[in-house]
Amino acid sequence: MPFMPQSDRLLDELFWESGGFDRKRDHAVVSSLIAASKSSESWIVEGVFGELAEQYLNEAETLIWLDIEWSLC
């Protein structure tokens, strides 16, 4: 597979307002950010937000699931 530039997305950055983990973004804003991120030719998504990650699954080519202890996250 040739190298392709990708758009990296951390689900934390989509879900939380900038500046910390105490202010959630509006659901409509999160959905809009996800849609925009999926418009890139290729992308990588990382995070533990199952509901958000699920929105990428239909377009995902590869899924890598890490089953690690919660204390290591």
Buried (B, 14 or more C-beta within 10 A) or exposed (E): EEEEEEBEBEBEBBBBEEEEEEEEBEEEEBBEBBEEBBEBEEBBBEBEBEEBBEBBEEEEEEEEEEEEEEEEE
